[in-house]
Amino acid sequence: MQPPPSPLATASPHPAPPAPLSKAVIRRIVFSSSVGNALEWFDFLVYGYFATIIAKQFFPMQDEWLSTLLAIATFGISFLMRPLGAVVLGLYGDRQGRKAALTLAIALMMVGTFAMAVMPPYASIGLAAPLLILLARLVQGFAVGGEFGSATAFMVEHSASRRGYYASWQFASQGLAAITAAAFGSLLTAWLPPEQLNSWGWRIPFVFGLLVGPVGYYIRSHLDETPEFLAMRKEREAREAASERPTESEAKDASFANQWVNLLLAIGIVAQSTVGVYVLQLYMPMYAVKQLHMSAAASFGVVVLNGSLQFILSPVMGALSDRIGRIRIMLTTSILMGALIYPMFAWLQTHPTIGWLLLLQATAGIFKAAYSGPMPALMSEIFPTQVRSTGLSIGYSIGVTIFGGFAPTIVETFIHLTGDKLAPSYYVLLAAVLSGISLIIVAWRMRGVRLARGVQPA
């Protein structure tokens, strides 16, 4: 009597491709996956835009610069929780599913946003105020640590042929968040008297973010899991039922310990994208007011242009990367950014007008969209399905922590100590060079993999 066939042996070696997704389902996937990222960036951008007011409310010091630095540093410290959140939520997403990790992440994000919206100031509860603000930022950092990886994996695993377009909405949503946050900053600064803005007006954007969160949570909790993850889980369960051991190649893919080179490359790829946000979007309103002596309302309005270009062009660049390749677009952008960023800041320094700031932000917005639109899909292709959520989460979180979280603090401190107002351009240039090198290495490794498989690389 022959033993019953293995569940894997009876499975078709070429499973039928999933049915094409309807437009309604695509919209749900895109919105549910990008709403958390948008809420994350909206929260962080609002904190950065109102950092000087938050400093007075929660970190009052006799030295105004030191007070502002404490507020910015608290913003940066929250990024130290990102890698921890990436590990915990990334592993959770790889084991329990992308949907489960996304739902948990947005629930934790709402906790941090709620604390910012209702926290009494230092004048009311003393030292407890800055400590609770720090705790709220740490919870926020932990939550968003696993957001990017789970959301990107959820998007790309619904369509192999349109990964660039789907995943690009991660950064299109960041552009929308920048538009909304800058609009709040500009309108509140222009409409409210300073007393009302400092007292309660700065809390309005956080209340708005708190209203968006439950909508995202509801939609995420009613989504279906990705076909790619379900297939992987079915295969894993079948192996366990048949007591079969995975092959050496499958075991290697399933072990995150074997992904350290890919992880380092992912961190390098993230550098240019995250610096583009934290220096050229988040820090620029403060830079325009303090270093170029422009009005706050005007500087916020310029950021709206940057965010609008990112929102409109990121899906275009993502879709284009599905046709002509991701690295080709991203590497070109790194070279152009590295070549132009210093001259643009030098010219702005000698001609500190809204017109030239507008031109710099428009250029930065185009470069940001061209680089970041294809980036999530490229990062997802670096890691195997078994560890994709973990790899994306950790790579992105470490990259953002190293190059983004403390970027405003580093740039502001450098200007304060040296008086060199071109400091932002040095930081952006460094990130562009590092990302360009990482992209070249990824292209070389992918070419080697294709040749090993007998596929002629393009």
C-alpha positions, 0 to 999 in steps of 0.5 A: 500500500502506497503512502498518501501523496503529499499535499504539496505534491498534489498541488499544481506546480503552476497555480492559476493567476488570481483574477484581475482586481476591480477598480473598487477593490484597487481603491480600497487597497490603495486607501487602506494601505496609504492612510496610515502612512499619510496619518504618520507623516501628517502627525510628524510634519505638524509637530515639526511645523509647530515645534516652536510653539510646542517648545514653549508649551511643554519645554519652557526654557530661558534660552529660546534656542535650547527650548526649541532644540529640546522639542526637536530632539523629542521628535528625534528620540521617537525615531529610536523606537522605530527599529523596535516597532519594525522588528515586532510588527514586521515579524507579526506581519510575516507570521499573522498577515499584513492585514493584522499588522496594519490594523494594530499599527494604526490603532497605536498611532491613534494613541500618540496623536490623541495624546498630542491633541489633549495633553495639558501644557507644562504650566498646568501639570509641570514636568509630567507634560514633557514626559508624557509628550515624550511617551506619546512620541515613543508610542508613535515611533513604535507604531510607524516602525512597522507601518511602512513594511506591512503597508508596502507588502500589502500593496505589492502582493496584490499585483506583480505587474503593477507593483511600482504603481501600487506601492508609489501611493505610499509616497503620494500619500506623504505628499497629500499629508504635506499639503494638508499639514502645510495648509493647516500651518499656513491658515492657522498662522495667518488667521489666528492671533498669536495668543490663540495659536499658542494657546489652542490653535496648534492642537487643531491639526492633531484633532483632525488627524485623530478623526482620520484614524478611526476611518483607516482602522475600520477599512483595514479591519475589513480587508482581505489578506494578500493572495501572495501571503495566503499562498505562502501560508498555505504552503507552509501549513501543508509542509507542516502537515506533511512533516516535510522540511523546506529545501536549503534555498527556501530555508535561506529565504525564510531566515531573516539572518541571511538578509543582512546585505539586503538590509544594508542596501535598503537602508542606503536606498532610503537615505535620499528619500527620507532626507528629502522629507525631513530637510526639504519639507519638514525643516524648510519652513523653520529655515525660511523663517529663521535663516531667510527671514521670510513670513511663516505663512508664505513658507508653509505655502511653498511646502504645499507646492512640494507636496502637491508635486509629490502627490501628483507625480509619485504614482506617475513615476511608480507606473513608469518604473513598471515599464522602464525599470526602477533603478534607471529612474531612481539613479538618474534622480540621485545624480541630478540631486547631488549635482544641483542641491548645493548651487540651489541653496547657494543661490537661495542664500544670496537671493532669499526671496519667495520666488527662488524658494518656490523654485527650489521646492518645486525642483525638490518635489519633482526629484522626491516623486521621481525617486520615492515613487518607484522606491517601495516596489524596489525595496519589496523586490529585494526581500523574499516573501517570507521576510518581506514585511520584516525586511521592509519595516526594519530597513525603512525604519533604520534608514529613517532613524539614521538619516531623518529623525535627527536631521532637523536637529543636526542641521539646526545645530550645525548652522548655530555653531558654524553660521553656515546656512548652506548646511541643509545642502550638505546633508542632502548631498551626502544622502544622494551620494549614499543612495546612488552607490546603494542603487548601483550595488543593487543593480549589480546584484540583480544582474547577477541573479538574472544571469544565474537563472539564465535570464538575459538582463535588460 
